[in-house]
Amino acid sequence: MNRYESTKKVGILGIIGNIFLLIIKLIVALFSHSQALIADAINSAGDIFSSIMTYIGNKIACTPSDDDHNFGHGKAEYIFSLLISVFMLFIACKLFVDSIISIIMQKQFIFSYYLIVVCIITIIIKFLLYIYAKSAYEKHNNILINASMKDHRNDMILTCGTLFSVILGYYGFYFVDGLIGAIISIYILLSGLSIFLESYKILMDISLNKHEKDEIINFILKDKSIIKVTDFYTVSIGYKYIAILTINVDGNLSTYSSHDIADKLELNITKNFKKIYKTIIHVNPI
């Protein structure tokens, strides 16, 4: 399965799974008045939005290059992941305020075994979605899949917290319900910030780090006909980069020979480094 189809499937499975979880959580949460489960349900609504953004962002990102976008539409992944992160931050702030109010007002919820059943169902479904998304991310290194993977993982952990608060509520410790809701909101906030910063870096055209650049330079210098690498720049075009650099070669080489070295090198760099979409080399005889 290619990058597009894999990300598409992650998005569709996320939409279906989260719609089902949202429905059962809302029904039980509204009946029981559990702040932790209400927070969990609102989080599921956010997950539906995230899955839809994953699907749309992936569809645009996989559009072939054209006259207006010479190097494709790869940055769409990061634009939509940025939207997902902003929505997560908004949801986190809203849940935190509601949870604090719940603690201050000492709100209680109606215990029901359905609360436990919903939590267990959520944990199982999210675990399966997480395993699938993790497998897809390891193959394709897509930030949209990564956002979905982290979201499913967070939901498993957070729902375990909800389950814990429900069990304690059975024994009369109702304040834990609001406390878990607040913890859930902070966890969502941190995840949203992580995705936001990663997307922001790419959209602001961050270059390859020094270690990655050094790896490419060392690879180039294995060719003894190349004396030195200078003016090495990279430009992000989504999850890949365009590498622009200058190589110094022996001035006694013919024009044909020096450019033949550059042409072969461009192909080899693109072939051996997955992050490089295209290499542009300027030859400087010395």
PyMOL commands that set and color helices and strands:
alter all, ss='L'
color gray80, all
select helices_A, chain A and resi 3-32+35-61+76-104+113-140+143-170+175-203+210-220+255-272
alter helices_A, ss='H'
color red, helices_A
select strands_A, chain A and resi 226-236+241-249+276-285
alter strands_A, ss='S'
color yellow, strands_A
deselect
rebuild
show_as cartoon
